[in-house]
Amino acid sequence: MTILVYMMFIVGLIPESLYAQNKSSSNYGDWSIDLTVTSAYDNNILKYSDKYIERFKNREDAGRFHINRYDDLLMNYDVRVACSNWFIKNLRTIFSASADHKAYSYNSSKSWSSFDFGIQQYVTSSTSLMFSYSYLPEFYVAHFRDDDWINLYGYTPETFQPYTFSKDEYALWLQQNIVTSTRVRLYFSYMKYFYNEHFTEYDSQNMMYGIRLFQDISKIVTADAGYRYITSDAKGYDEDFETKTNSDDVDATYHEHIFFAGIDVNLPKLMNKNNSVSLSGQFSKRLYKTENIGELDPLHAGRFDVNYRINFNYDIKLLNNFSAGLFYAWMYRDTDTSFQPNEEYVSDEKDYDQSQFGLILKYGFQF
């Protein structure tokens, strides 16, 4: 079992060429390892609104801020290993695993890791099916007030507690090459979020359904577009004797629509090096579905979030197995509610603007 776990962990991302349906001459399959190191600057690591950035600067809200800076420098280390073999005639099977760690320079509490395991099976030469499992042990969001502690201690600094969660995700996708230049991928994910003892009412079960279309427009241009729909069913209570209908806790149940599109362009060679750019954008709208009234659940009753995201990447292949890149990402959330008295409150709590940019180094080899 230990060896199996080790093998699953050591497997990862393989170059596109390995996905071709050419049978290997090795009895042990084809192996590949990809290592990625990213150095980046993040101007708003906790996604604070302008209101809370100002309060952090002014050292207000004793107990709320457990960070040294609201911006930070981070290092991201990612290793992916893969092994592909042919158990079913000429149909490739790919085992993969990856580990990812983000380390923040000035706010270690924000650092986090995740692990992913997957198996992809070609069922025909143009159709493949993939199952994956990913685990996120702990993710720190920020410190928020525990409502139960407010009842005991009032609005004191001690009522601010870390809002953290762990996550299990089981995912399945089916990819079909419609024609040589077009392929479509269907997604399904089941996710479980487990929050710490102060916020168990936020425990949730999420479902994600999606579709993504890839289109080769020319020899140097590829485009893609897709849609995802997420349902999140939050627990909504934190005591054994409670149910969601008789609870006095918040209910963060929501549905979300996500639209995205992107384009990749291979540029003319630069000093005889292959290089490319990519640009993508995403728009999403999240609708909170709680039946709680606005006075009892001001953060969720009638609330809706509109999110925007833009990503830009430039990559250049410096050696056969080594490439470097630059990236920029911008994210923005605008929060509002249909319950008019809470409009300013939810906006102050959840609006944010965030930018990230940095350098990516990738090294990969096959054996």
ABEGO torsion letter per residue (X at the ends): XAAAAAAAAABBBBBAAAABABBBABAAEBBBBBBBBBBBBBABAAGBBAAAAAAAAAGBGBGABABABABBBBBBBBBBBBBBBBABEABBBBBBBBBBBBBBAABAAABBBBBBBBBBBBABAABBBBBBBBBBABBBABBBBBAAAAAAAEBBAAABBBBBBBBBBBBBBBBBBABAABBBBBBBBBBBBBBBAAAAAABBBBBBBBBBBBBBABAABBBBBBBBBBBBBBAGBABAABBAAABABBBABBBBBBBBBBBBBBBBBBGGBBBBBBBBBBBBBBBBABABBAAABAAABGBBBBBBBBBBBBBBBABAABBBBBBBBBBBBBBBBABAAAAAAAAAAABBBBBBBEBBBBBBBBX
